[in-house]
Amino acid sequence: MSTLTDLCVIESSTVEAHSLDDYESEKPRWCKGCGDHGVLASLQRMLRTNNLDPEDVVSVSGIGCSSRLPHYLKTYGFHGIHGRALPIATGVRLARPELPVIVIMGDGDCFSIGGNHWLHAIRYNINAVVLVLDNEVYALTKMQVSPTTPDGWKTNTTPHGTYLQPMNPLSVVMGMTNVSFLAQTATWLPAHLDETIEKAWDHHGLSFVRVLQRCPVFMPKAFGEGGLNFPVVFLEHEDGIPVHPLLLKRGQTQAHNHRDINEAQRVAVSVDPAPMGLIYRNPDVPAYEEIRRSRQDRPDHQTFVQRLDAAMDRYTVS
């Protein structure tokens, strides 16, 4: 007679173990040295670690260099229009709540044309991982100013230099109602990037992650030429994002309670040094799609058809 242990071993042995190849699609066409390559690789490693079936994951993007990522990640993908990735992702979560969703956007895509959707997505708190790859410039359209472009930088739309201080997206997120997860990392910190995406994946709710990355073509000097001399501080907590000892060459650590919203707001407004790690997490904020479903009248099939017929009969010409 088979024991329970034997059955568990048999069942686990039948589960297909995925490799990185299972999540690789066409060859990326990003520029050499672009941080998008690192984010794609990190996502593929996370999917492999969790042994997720590619057909059970949906990746959604808008427009920009980073928004080509769904083409290169072998999952269901939706390449949307500029700034509209978050409402598309919300629709996916409402229609198919069993499918996990990854949203990929750039700084212009999210913070500029998509700014209205960005703010309300934080408030709605759908269950999804949202990665904003921030290179501080519109790169796909050849170097126009974005909301996070540093003051005084010359671009094609500001040839005499930008006039405004850059937006701090972290402080904006921490000012929104229902925020449940906020973290920041960088592509030149690959181990930290991996840990951050994994932590975001494990969170129930909208996990908002800002990923700093240098554009090697249009913003090669940004972030201290890709982190070489960019001041950062690593946020440390027993339940936060681990800080590998080698990271201490890049910056110091700072104890931080990411469960305290007031402390998180104070950290979010700091920019020098830039905070790296888990800034805030509150898993008790309910997800929008679950609120909707809990309040909906869900009739059986026969009742649904009857109601549909009655609705259509209103437009029938007798």
N, C-alpha and C positions, 0 to 999 in steps of 0.2 A: 504494500500500500504506500502511495506517495505521501510524504509529509508536507506540511505547509511550506517548510523551507525548500523542499525539492520543487514544489510548484512555483515558488518565487524565483528560483534559479532558472527554471525552464522558461518562465515568462520573460525574465530580464534578458535571457540569451537570444530571444526572438526579436528584440528591439534592435532595429538597424542603427548602427553607430555611424554618424555622418562625419565626413572629412571636410576640410576647407574647400576642396574641389566642388562639393555639392552646393556651395554658395557663390561660386564664381560664374559670372556670365561673360559678356564680351569684354575685350581688353580695354581698360580705361584710356581715355584720350586727353587726360589732364596734362598740364605742362610738367616737365621734369622738376622735381622739388616742391610741387604743390602739396599742401597739407591734406588735401582731400584723399590722397592715396592712403595716408595713415588712418584716417577715420574709416574708410572702407575696410581696410584690413582688420581694424579693431572690431567693427561690427561683425565681420565674418568669424572672427575668433569667438566672440560672444555667442553667436548662433551655434557654433560647433560645441562650445563648452556646455550649453544647455541642450544640445542634441535636438534642435528644433527642425521639424520637417519644413523645407523651403516653401511648400505650397500652403503652409499654415501661417505664414507671416506676410504682412502687407507693408510695403514701403511707399511713402507719399512724399512728393517734393513740389516745389514751385518752379521758379526760373532762376538760373544763375549757374555758375560753374559747379557748385556743390550739388545743385538740383539734378545733375545728371546721374547721381549715385544710384537711383533705382534701375538704371540701364545696366549697371555693373554688378548689382547685387541680385543673385538668383532667388528672388522671391516674387510674389505678386507685386507689381509696381504700378504707381499712378503718377505720371509726370504732368503736373497741373500747370496752371497759368500763374503769372507773377503775383506773389503775395497771397495766394489762395490755398496753400497746402493745408492749413489748419481746419478750415471749414470742410474740406474734402475728407480729412481724417476723422472729423466729428461724424460725418455721414457714414463712413465705414464702420465706426464703432457703434452707431445706433442701429445699423442694418445687420451687422455681423459681429456681435460682441464677443464671440468666441475666438476671433482672429486678432492676435496682437498686432499693433501698429507702430511703425517707426516713421517719424517725420523728419525730413532733412531740409534745411533752409540756409540761406546766406543772410548776412547782416542787412543788406538792402531789401531783400525779399521779405524778411520778417519784420524788421524795425521800421521800414519806410512804407512802401506800398501796402504791406500786410500788417501795419501797426494796429489797425482796428481789430482785425481777427486775432492777432497776438494777445491783446489785452483780454478779450472775452474768452479766449481759449484757456487762459490761466484761471479765470473765474469759473468757467464750466468744469474744469478739472476732469476731462475725459481720461480714460486709462490708456496712455500712450507715452512713448519715449520721444521727446522733441530735442533734436540736435541743431543748434544754430552755429554754423561754421563762419566765424567772424574774422575776415581778413582786412576789415576797415576800408573797403573800396568796392565799387562795382567793377568786377574784373572781366566778366563775360562780354560786356559792352565796352571794354577798353578804357577803364580808369576814369570813372566819374565819382564824385564825392558821395559818400554814404553817411548815414546818421552817426557812425562811430569813427569817421575819419578824424584824425587829430587836428587840432587848431593850427592853421598856418600851412598845411600841406597843399601843394599845388597838384591839381587834377585837371582833366579836360574841361570840367564845368566850373572850376575855380582856378583859372590860370595865375591869379595873383595870390593864391593861398586861401584856405577856408577861413570863414569869418566867425564861426561858432565853436564853442567848446563841444567836444563829442558827447553823445548820449552815453549814459551809464545804464545798460540794460538790466544789470543786477538790481539796482535800486528801484527801477520801474517794476520789475517782477515782484519784489518784496513789498511794494505798495498796493498790490492788487488783492482783492478779496478772494478767499479760497485757495491761495497759493499752497501747494502741498510738497513741492520738491524743487530745489534750486541748487545747481552745482556749476563749478567752472573748472576747466582743465585746458590743456594746450597740446597741439600735435607734436611739439618737440619734447614732450614728456610721455612717451608711448606707454610705459607701464602704468602711469597715473591715468592716462586716457582709458586704458583697458579697465582699470578698477572703477573708474567713474561711470562708464557705460554699463558695466555689470551691476553697479549699485542702482543706477537709473532703471535698468530692466527689472530689478527685483521689487521696485516700489510700485504700490497700487495707487494709481492716480496719474496725473500729468507730471512727468519727470522732465523738467526744463534744464538743459545743459548747454551752456555757452562754451564753445570750443575755439580758443584763440589759435589763429594760424596765419602764417606769412604768405603773401602772394609773391612768388619769386620774380615775377615779370613786372608788375605795376607797383608793388609795395615791398621791395626787397629789404628796405631799412626798417620796416615795422617790427615792433616787439623786440627791439635790440637785435635786428638782423636774425630773427627767428629764435629768440630766447638766449642768445649768447651773453647779453648783458641786460636782460629784462628783469626788473626787480619783482619777485614773487614771495609770498608767504604761504606755507602749507598748513591748512587747517587740520587739527588733530583731535580725534575723539575715538573712544573705544568702539563706537558703532558707526564711525565715519568711513572715509576713504583712506586706506592704508598709505602711509608715507614710507617708501622704501629708503633705507639708509643712504643709497647713492643719490637720492634727490636732495639731500642736505647740501650738496655742492651747488645746487641751484638757488637755494633760499632756506631761511630758517622756518621752524615750526611755531605754531600758535595754538594753544588750547582753545577749543571752541565748542560750545554746546549748541548743536544744530537744531535742537528741539525748542530752544528759546527764541521766539519770534522777534523779541526786542533786540537780543544780541545779534541775531541774523541780519536785522535791518541795519545795525551799526556796521557790521562787516561788509554788507552789500554796498554801502556808500563809499568805501575805501577803494582807491585806485592805485596808490603808490605806497607800499608794494601791492600788487594785484593778488587778491585771495584766490587760492587754488584748493579745491576740495568741495566737500558737502557743506553748503551754507545753511540750508534749511530743509527740514523734512517733517511732515505731519501726515502720517498714514491714515489718520482718522477722518480726513476730509472726504466726504462721499463723492464718488464718480458720477458725472452727469448722466451717463447712459443707464446707470443703475437706479438713479432717482426717477428717471423717465419711465423705466419699465415697472418700477414698484407702484407707480400711480396710474398706470394704463389699465383700462378694461380690456382684457384679452379674451375675446369670445372663442368658442369652439368653431370648427370649420363650417358647420351648417349655419350657425348664427351669422358668421362673417359673410357667407354667400347671400343670405337673406338681406342683410343690411346693405350689401353692395348692390343687389338688384333693386332695392327700394330707392337707393340714391340715384341709380341710373334711370329709374322710371320717372324721376322728376323732369328729365330732359326728353322723354319720349313724346312724340307728336301723335296725338290720337286721331 
